[in-house]
Amino acid sequence: MASFAPAAIVVVVVVVAVCPSSALAEARKAPWRMHTLFSVECQDYFDWQTVGLMHSYRKARQPGPITRLLSCTDEQRRRYRGMGLAPTFEVPSMSRHPRTGDWYPAINKPAGVLHWLEHSEDADNVDWVVILDADMIIRGPIVPWELGAEKGRPVAAYYGYLRGCDNILSRLHTKHPELCDKVGGLLAMHIDDLRALAPLWLSKTEEVREDRAHWGTNITGDIYGKGWISEMYGYSFGAAEVGLRHKINDDLMLYPGYIPRVGVEPILLHYGLPFKVGNWSFRKIRHHEDGIVYDCNRIFPPPPFPREVEMMEADLNKRRGLFLSIECINTLNEGLLLHHASMGCPKPQWSKYLSFLKSKRFSELTKPKYLNRKKPSSQISEHRIISIESRNVYPKIHTLFSTECSSYFDWQTVGLVHSFHLSGQPGNITRLLSCTDEFLKQYKGHNLAPTHYVPSMSQHPLTGDWYPAINKPASVLHWLNHVETDAEFIVILDADMIMRGPITPWEYGAQRGRPVSTPYEYLIGCDNELAKIHTRNPSACEKVGGVIIMHIDDLRKFALLWLHKTEEVRSDKAHYATNFTGDIYGSGWISEMYGYSFGAAELNLRHIIRRDILIYPGYVPEPGVKYKVFHYGLRFGVGNWSFDKADWGNVDMVNTCWAKFPEPPDRSSLSTSDENILERDILSIECGKALNTALYLHHQSRKCPIPSEGNSNFSVVEDEGSSDELKHVTNPAANVISIHASSRMGMSPWIRMVALWAFSVLGFLVVISMVLSNRKGENLKAKGSRSKNV
């Protein structure tokens, strides 16, 4: 996924005569010329990115010169202090469009490239161009012909969320929608291709930007629905217009925080998204107005040391992902320190971290990485060199989950999607959203996830039966019939899940004809009369559900049967009883689950049943198992704290600023006397905190007003194990709890009026009683006086 901040570009063009000395020998061997460009604006935000990119460019020994395309307004240019940060070619700013007045800084990327092509002498002395973004760290030489680029066949990284290539958007904006490639980030192409593409890149960006009717997330994949990724579509549609077909490589570039594929060594890090390592985190947008480049010896907060990373993560591939995350920020900090030294700043005070950045180990860890080429013998490092041709190629995956238009599913969506991005799950995720027309008009949660809208079958169109669970198979079938996908395997989850790691077919052995799923032992209907009634192959009925990994070909054959068998079982009211179905309510509520099992049996799909994928919080985990999914479908608790999703069915957690669930207890409060109970409670706490963290980040993205420290209505508490940015506002949760309680205990105005009347009558009676009591006392006193006088 790409950053939606105004992007900066890098184009690589090698001219031997001006190569840096460290790359001169390599450049002389190059059969063609290259040059590197990147596009930025006159802002502190881009200046520190420039310093990081320039440092990594030199450190990685990227061949050829580099040029920064600098877009500034006249006012910005007069105040700008960063002209010496990189070789620079100034281009006119189009942040404010000269014709429409639209404010869209990202358009400076195609506009800057086009201006460079038309006005720079360097553009006349180049064969190949590589285009990157400024918020990147280069780890090794990016050489187009070694990546397989050819004239007419550029190489690019995969941007799978550009769903507009598959729908009406591409049909509106290019005559060749079938040629639309979902690419971006890294681009390596021949100069002749770039000359043909650049004018269309700009004009198509303007086209998509002006097409406000199709900015919706369900059409563009832009989570903000604001047309911010119009420039990316401008590139893809422009390339389609001139007939460029890309060689798409999903392994060259990695977002820090993501887990690399086994055996893959990325040569480019794109820090466009927030990422964290342990309690430390980095979010580039936090430094939007940070003048760190000009503050002597100031650097970004140091990440954990490699030795600390080794201790915090046992899984070797996840650990490698964490190493890449700290390498990214360490390279940025190293670049800042070298820049400060070049400014004449005093020598910084010694620290353990600065000592590490100067150490031999850091130098070894950050040596240039090479793809598909032999390294000089003097540059052999401990890192394994991965050849593009020799690495394993894994199938593409797409993850689906089904919801409805309700606040109940919205907070579940926030939790699942947040965990998806943290889990390292390959591929994209799509929410299948079932809504009636009436609910859709009022619905506020369109931007919570990439969404495919499907007609609601909650009220069955033929029988009138109210059964919302049928939307799951119905929506999967609708998605298959209306969306073109290049995914080979589909992962199907439920909304009330939290992902803890990637769920992949290669890890669990899924194949065509052999889906993977998790055990649902309570589906006793597979063993009795129910299966004999509803499938011709009752012996093939398997008690599975929850997590499904299935080959796309199997899913296409199966989805319609899943729906039909669900309808069948739902209509069979004579066998709703618990002794037939295992449904404790005996109401046919789990008909969809039987629809899945009976449909699979019809096709004789035999599952690989894995018990190490999913766990219900509150259950005792198997020793040593690292579960990939929490399924919080049942009530669970730790001590006096508990969570039941059903309690939050009518509470708008997503649209109430800073709303969150009651915090689970701290891990330090847990008893260690029983190891099984301890592990159970640790997982329960993790699930509860994951939901609150997701809600916090959601509220932050909505720009909810930050409560002031002096406001007694709010208190901010940092959870153990969370980063600075994952701080939770606790009192708004209390407000939500009171709202929740009021939904059960609230009084109508009529009841309040009766209560007020009763209170008034009671008060009147009390006053009258006091008056009468006083009078009685006075009478007795008078009587006594008369007696004495007699």
Beta strands, then each sheet from edge to edge (+ up, - down):
strand 1: 34-41
strand 2: 66-72
strand 3: 88-92
strand 4: 128-131
strand 5: 136-138
strand 6: 155-158
strand 7: 183-190
strand 8: 247-248
strand 9: 253-254
strand 10: 268-270
strand 11: 275-277
strand 12: 280-282
strand 13: 397-404
strand 14: 428-435
strand 15: 451-455
strand 16: 489-494
strand 17: 497-499
strand 18: 516-519
strand 19: 544-551
strand 20: 608-609
strand 21: 614-615
strand 22: 629-631
strand 23: 636-638
strand 24: 641-643
strand 25: 716-718
strand 26: 727-729
sheet 1: 3+ 2+ 1+ 4+ 7- 6+ 8+
sheet 2: 5+ 10- 9-
sheet 3: 11+ 12-
sheet 4: 15+ 14+ 13+ 16+ 19- 18+ 20+
sheet 5: 17+ 22- 21-
sheet 6: 23+ 24-
sheet 7: 25+ 26-
end
